Amino acid sequence: MPKGIRDNLLSPALGSVCQLLRQKDVHGMIIGGLAASLLGRPRFTNDIDLIILDLDDRIPEFIQKLKNFGIEPRISDIEKFAIESRVLLVRHTESEINIDISMGMLPFERQAVERRRVETAYGLDIVLPTPEDLIVFKSISQRPVDIEDIKAIIARHPDINVKLVLSTVREFADLLEMPELYQKIESLLK
């Protein structure tokens, strides 16, 4: 595991997530701090973030499916919350590691999942976004940790497709009417 990750706790949760992502009807990948640790620089994270497509019409069935992998809801009204926020808040029961599952639906999210790749690390086949797509995901919130993750991804992958990243971030910046999103990423990529 990357430095700072609690091996004895995160390993079983990551194993369950990797098994889940191998299912034929689960189209998704790991994003967030764990992906940033694997594609950029190791850093502390104490949860697992996923994006999974096409959950809107099957939330109850998917919650039941999660139980087969030792993953349970961590809030009482998970379906209502998921519909309102587009996030399933669950927990790996054995390790008590929180897992946040974003319900993807945007064209960019679909394209990112199509471009996903599998990397073998820690004895597991881990489904990850491309470095470019992870930069785009992280550019939306631009918390200080996200900016540091973006810098580390750029440093580790100097041959990234800058044009793809900038055009996608520009679309989000325009849509959200937040030009600063684009300006910050543009400055980091120069």
SULCOR-V98262 format. One line per field, one symbol per residue. ss: DSSP state (H for helix, E for strand, - for the rest). burial: 1 if it has 24 or more other C-alpha atoms within 12 Angstrom, else 0. Layout:
ss = ???
burial = ???
//
This chain:
ss = ------HHHHHHHHHHHHHHH------EEEEHHHHHHHH-------EEEEEEE--HHHHHHHHHHHH---EEE----HHHHHHHH-EEEEEE----EEEEEEEE--HHHHHHHHH-EEEEE--EEEEE--HHHHHHHHHHH--HHHHHHHHHHHHH-----HHHHHHHHHHHHHHH--HHHHHHHHHHH-
burial = 1100100011111111111110000111111111111111101111111111101100100110110011111100011001000111111100111111111100011001100111000000011111111111111111000111111111000001010111011101100000001101110110
//
